[in-house]
């Protein structure tokens, strides 16, 4: 699967978003080493803390199906129907990625012009916390 195809899957996942409070829809598509793709969207809740981001939805779906090896994730979003800016993974999502992926894991962030930015997880989370390292 190409990077652009993965972004297309993330954009399709946005349509499933439940976001009546922020009016921001976010989609993610997670590519496993075995080429399976797990998609997720953000799901909000009136009490806010149970809200889950698209990235974590995709990861938790994959992990709950037994997946443990991942190549990359694509993330895209828009607010009020306008895709005017990149939607970078939040800190909690970055930490979840660090739980299952190495520092070279690829994170694609779609931009408004049908382009995208490409990062490694270590670009986005340079000092990870893990069971092996503790806080770095």
Legacy VTK file of the C-alpha trace (Angstrom):
# vtk DataFile Version 3.0
C-alpha trace
ASCII
DATASET POLYDATA
POINTS 136 float
0.000 0.000 0.000
1.310 3.428 -0.907
1.370 6.393 1.440
-1.289 8.181 -0.626
-3.554 5.107 -0.521
-3.208 4.974 3.257
-4.150 8.653 3.493
-7.180 7.950 1.294
-8.256 5.248 3.772
-7.836 7.703 6.661
-9.993 10.257 4.841
-12.701 7.638 4.352
-12.584 6.846 8.088
-13.329 10.500 8.879
-16.877 9.953 7.612
-17.574 7.652 10.566
-16.554 10.261 13.165
-18.915 11.020 16.025
-17.943 14.580 16.923
-20.977 16.666 17.901
-19.035 18.744 20.451
-15.919 19.842 18.558
-17.285 19.523 15.015
-13.833 18.211 14.120
-13.736 14.915 12.273
-10.529 12.909 12.350
-9.653 9.693 10.575
-6.678 7.367 10.849
-5.504 4.348 8.891
-2.930 2.030 10.456
-0.863 -0.237 8.205
0.361 -3.472 9.775
3.473 -5.383 8.711
1.193 -8.018 7.147
-0.384 -5.271 4.963
-3.716 -5.276 6.818
-5.162 -1.816 7.418
-7.180 -0.866 10.483
-9.082 2.406 10.331
-10.392 4.543 13.146
-12.216 7.790 13.739
-12.593 10.102 16.700
-15.541 9.372 18.978
-16.570 12.100 21.396
-18.566 11.993 24.599
-20.463 14.676 26.526
-18.251 14.183 29.584
-15.132 14.572 27.366
-12.727 12.209 29.179
-14.171 9.072 27.512
-13.535 10.664 24.108
-11.084 8.681 21.964
-8.944 9.870 19.097
-8.906 8.280 15.658
-5.333 7.060 16.056
-6.061 5.173 19.270
-9.240 3.725 17.785
-7.197 2.290 14.898
-4.486 0.943 17.203
-6.910 -0.599 19.663
-8.893 -2.270 16.877
-5.681 -3.754 15.484
-4.302 -4.863 18.848
-7.653 -6.388 19.824
-7.408 -8.501 16.655
-3.930 -9.752 17.606
-1.775 -7.366 15.574
1.491 -6.268 17.144
3.695 -5.144 14.227
3.003 -1.894 12.436
4.539 -0.011 9.498
2.864 3.388 9.481
-0.243 5.396 10.237
-1.969 8.152 8.264
-3.986 10.854 10.044
-6.289 13.503 8.605
-8.994 15.786 9.871
-11.136 18.826 9.403
-13.177 21.182 11.527
-16.606 22.403 10.499
-16.170 20.776 7.090
-12.942 22.616 6.314
-9.655 20.737 6.033
-7.657 23.873 6.665
-4.780 22.471 8.724
-2.903 19.291 9.585
-4.156 17.238 12.532
-1.099 16.023 14.394
-1.509 13.137 16.852
-2.009 14.291 20.446
0.436 13.361 23.188
-1.651 10.426 24.417
-1.813 8.973 20.897
1.929 9.437 20.475
2.519 7.528 23.704
0.201 4.711 22.553
2.204 4.526 19.326
5.395 4.299 21.395
3.931 1.338 23.288
3.666 -0.703 20.079
6.143 0.863 17.644
9.784 1.744 17.444
11.247 5.211 16.944
11.296 4.775 13.137
7.550 4.138 12.874
6.155 6.409 10.134
3.393 8.944 10.839
1.769 10.622 7.822
-0.196 13.808 8.512
-2.440 14.935 5.659
-2.476 18.612 4.728
-5.193 20.741 3.171
-3.682 20.690 -0.315
-3.924 16.887 -0.702
-0.310 16.677 0.324
1.105 15.306 3.536
3.930 15.619 5.992
5.964 12.547 6.915
7.465 12.057 10.361
9.040 9.289 12.373
7.624 8.630 15.798
10.881 9.893 17.314
10.338 13.201 15.458
6.963 13.578 17.186
7.888 12.040 20.539
11.646 12.420 21.079
11.762 11.329 24.723
9.501 8.322 25.093
8.452 6.632 28.288
8.588 2.845 28.153
8.804 -0.102 30.487
12.356 -0.794 29.282
13.656 2.759 29.494
11.486 4.402 32.087
11.253 8.095 31.478
13.897 9.328 28.977
LINES 1 137
136 0 1 2 3 4 5 6 7 8 9 10 11 12 13 14 15 16 17 18 19 20 21 22 23 24 25 26 27 28 29 30 31 32 33 34 35 36 37 38 39 40 41 42 43 44 45 46 47 48 49 50 51 52 53 54 55 56 57 58 59 60 61 62 63 64 65 66 67 68 69 70 71 72 73 74 75 76 77 78 79 80 81 82 83 84 85 86 87 88 89 90 91 92 93 94 95 96 97 98 99 100 101 102 103 104 105 106 107 108 109 110 111 112 113 114 115 116 117 118 119 120 121 122 123 124 125 126 127 128 129 130 131 132 133 134 135
